[in-house]
Amino acid sequence: MSKKTKILVTGGTGYIGSHTVVELQEKGYDVVIIDNLSNSGIGVLDRIEKITGIRPEFECFDLTDAGKVENFFSRHSDIKALIHFAASKAVGESVDLPLLYYQNNLSSMLNLLQAIRKYNIPNFVFSSSCTVYGEPDKLPVTEASPVKPATSPYGNTKQIGEEILRDAAKAHSELQLISLRYFNPIGAHDSALIGELPNGVPLNLVPFITQTAIGIREKLLVFGNDYSTPDGSCIRDYIHVVDLAKAHVIAIERLINKQNKHNMETFNLGTGKGVSVLEAIESFEKVSGQKLNYEIVSRRPGDVEQVYADTRFANDELGWKAQLSIDDAMLSAWRWEQSLKK
Ligand code: UD1
C-alpha cells in the first residue's frame, strides 16, 4: 500500500478547519489536527468521521507552547504541508484583550514557522482575511490593493502574520508560503453535520439570521441603511465555506507539486460578487421559506461600507473558482441550524 501524503491542519475542529479536513480526506490525504478546543468541541471529530468514514488523527494542545510544538514535530516529521487556521477571531474581544490576541495568534505562528524550518517541512498555508484591505478605495479589491491600517488587534494579527511570512520567505528561500485572504465565509457542509457554531450571541450576519429564524433570537438588527450602496446596506462578498475549503486543498497541492511561482504568494478567496445585507436576508427568506424578523438600526462602528474580491488571480493561477451561490450557502446554513435543534 502506498503511503498517503500527510497534512497538518491547525484549528482543524473549527469552522473553516473542519470543512477543509473533510475536503482533504476526500482527496485521499491523511490529516492530523492540532486544536486546543478553545472555540470548538471534540465531537467535531465524530462528525468528520461520519462524513468521510475516516477519523483524523488529533492532538489537543496550545500552539503557543513552543515545547509542545517542537515535541509534536519530532514525532510527525513525515508531514508534507500544513494549513494554519488556529487563531482567536472575535473582533470586539480583541479590542478588550489585545495582548492575548497578539500572544495567541502570533506566537503560535512563530512556533510553527520555527518548527517547520527545523524539520524541513517547507509548505505552509496561512489563514488571512480581507480585513487587511480595510475600507478600500477601489472595488473590487485585487491582491495588490493597499493594505490599510488595521481597525482592531484581531485585524492587526492578520496583517502582522502576513508581514512575518513575507520576511521569513525573503530570508529563508526553502520556505514555500501561501496566504489566503478570505472574504466572508458562510454556510455549512451539505451533510449538515458540520457548520459554524458561534459561542454565545453571534456577531456575524448569517448565524444571527439562522438563530433568529429558528427562534433563539427575537430579531436581527440590520446595521445601517444609509450607506452609499444601491439599497443603503453594507456590501460583502459571501463565500460558501465548502468552496473556501476546496481552495485550501488546491493551495496545498500547488505547494506540494512545486507549482508556485514565488515562495510567498497571496490570493483573494471570494466569489467576486458583492451582496448587500438586505439581499442576503432576501436570499435566506427565499431558500428557507421563513419570514425573517428584522429591524434597521444605526450603523455598527468600525463596519466597512463595501468590500468584494477581484478573484482573477485565484481563478487564473490556482485554477479555483467559487462554484456555489449565496442561495446554496443560505440553504446549507439553515439546514445546519435546524440540525442543531434535533
Ligand atoms: C467581521 C469582522 C472581520 C472578520 C469577519 C470574520 C468586524 C467589523 N469585522 O466582518 O474582521 O474577519 O467578521 O467573519 O467585526 N450585520 C448586521 N447585523 C448583524 C450582524 C452583521 O446587519 O447582526 C451586517 C454588518 O453590518 C455587515 C454584514 O452584516 O455589513 C456582515 O457582517 P459580519 O458577518 O459581522 O462580517 P464583517 O463585518 O464583514
Residues whose N, C-alpha, C, O or C-beta is under 5 A from the ligand:
A	BS01	UD1	V91 S129 T131 L203 N204 L205 F208 L221 V222 F223 C234 R236 V277 R300 G302 D303
